Amino acid sequence: MSKKPQRPRPAKTPRIRGLLGVGLDNEDGHKRITTGEKFALVGGSQETHEVMTETMLKTFEELKRRAKPLETIDPRELGEIIEKSRPS
């Protein structure tokens, strides 16, 4: 029985299914959790959690404006969008 030659598989592009933000500077004992359809944010001080929330909302607004679903965007491009979405 002869074996079929195996074709090389194309390299898979990483697929992003969702985003997770973790704040580590909580000292007031509050448990902060914010979730969206494709993201979850946990922890952080009130200020940090607000910044993470604003960043995620602006990030998903930009993805919508570009008509690019999270699952199809290049990770580098997503990183650039997130960086630009961070409040100053």
C-alpha positions as CSV (number, residue, x, y, z in Angstrom):
1,M,0.0,0.0,0.0
2,S,1.5,3.3,-1.0
3,K,1.2,6.4,1.2
4,K,0.0,9.6,-0.3
5,P,2.6,12.4,-0.1
6,Q,1.6,14.9,2.6
7,R,1.3,18.5,1.5
8,P,2.7,21.0,3.8
9,R,0.0,22.7,5.8
10,P,-0.2,26.5,5.6
11,A,0.8,28.3,8.8
12,K,-2.2,29.1,10.9
13,T,-2.8,32.7,11.8
14,P,-3.6,33.0,15.5
15,R,-7.3,33.6,16.0
16,I,-8.4,35.8,18.8
17,R,-11.7,34.7,20.4
18,G,-11.8,37.3,23.2
19,L,-9.9,39.8,25.3
20,L,-9.0,39.6,29.0
21,G,-7.9,42.6,31.0
22,V,-6.5,42.1,34.5
23,G,-5.8,44.9,36.9
24,L,-3.3,44.2,39.7
25,D,-3.3,47.4,41.7
26,N,-6.5,46.9,43.8
27,E,-5.9,47.9,47.4
28,D,-9.4,48.8,48.5
29,G,-10.9,45.3,48.7
30,H,-13.5,45.9,46.0
31,K,-14.0,43.1,43.4
32,R,-14.5,44.7,40.0
33,I,-15.7,42.7,37.0
34,T,-16.8,44.0,33.7
35,T,-17.8,41.8,30.8
36,G,-18.8,42.3,27.3
37,E,-19.7,40.0,24.5
38,K,-16.0,39.4,23.6
39,F,-14.1,40.7,26.6
40,A,-13.8,40.4,30.4
41,L,-12.1,42.8,32.8
42,V,-11.2,41.9,36.3
43,G,-9.6,43.6,39.3
44,G,-7.7,46.8,39.5
45,S,-8.3,50.0,41.4
46,Q,-11.3,52.0,40.4
47,E,-9.2,54.2,38.2
48,T,-7.4,51.3,36.5
49,H,-10.7,49.5,35.9
50,E,-12.3,52.6,34.4
51,V,-9.3,53.0,32.0
52,M,-9.5,49.3,31.0
53,T,-13.2,49.6,30.4
54,E,-12.8,52.8,28.3
55,T,-10.0,51.1,26.3
56,M,-12.1,48.1,25.5
57,L,-15.1,50.1,24.5
58,K,-13.1,52.3,22.2
59,T,-11.3,49.2,20.8
60,F,-14.5,47.5,19.8
61,E,-15.9,50.8,18.4
62,E,-12.8,51.0,16.2
63,L,-13.1,47.3,15.1
64,K,-16.7,48.0,14.1
65,R,-15.8,51.2,12.3
66,R,-13.2,49.2,10.3
67,A,-15.7,46.3,9.8
68,K,-13.2,43.8,11.1
69,P,-14.4,41.1,13.5
70,L,-12.2,40.3,16.4
71,E,-11.7,36.8,15.2
72,T,-10.2,37.9,11.9
73,I,-8.0,40.8,12.8
74,D,-4.2,40.4,12.8
75,P,-2.9,40.4,16.4
76,R,-0.4,43.2,15.6
77,E,-3.2,45.4,14.1
78,L,-5.3,44.7,17.2
79,G,-2.4,45.7,19.5
80,E,-2.1,49.0,17.6
81,I,-5.8,49.6,17.9
82,I,-5.7,48.9,21.7
83,E,-2.7,51.2,22.1
84,K,-4.5,54.0,20.3
85,S,-7.7,53.4,22.3
86,R,-6.1,53.9,25.6
87,P,-7.1,57.2,27.3
88,S,-4.2,59.7,27.5
